[in-house]
Amino acid sequence: MRRQRGYAHSLKELLSGGEYLDTVCANLYQRVMNNPVCAACEHFRYCNGGCMALGTLYSPEVPDVFGSDLTKCVFYRNGWYRKAVSAMSGWRNETEIRP
């Protein structure tokens, strides 16, 4: 397979292993084990840590794919989930948060 100029690895090499594959195949257990803030949060079972891209973006110093997605923190901690559920009272809620 011919490589295009400027690329050190072929697409096959990139998708066959390494840091990229480890990142995109990360699971929730890895997220909990690598993020004590999410692990201790009462809302984790609903948001699952949020978006990994946003977690990386909002990491304080070093980009961290297991960082917290602060948009989900705001959504749940500030009561927006409950407000959304209340606004859609005619809908069946499958993931009600219990205290």
Secondary structure, DSSP 4 states (H G I P E B T S, - for coil): -PPPTT-SS-HHHHHTSSHHHHHHT--HHHHHHH-HHHHH-TTHHHHTT--HHHHHHT-SSS--TTS--HHHHHHHHTTHHHHHHHHTTTS--SS----
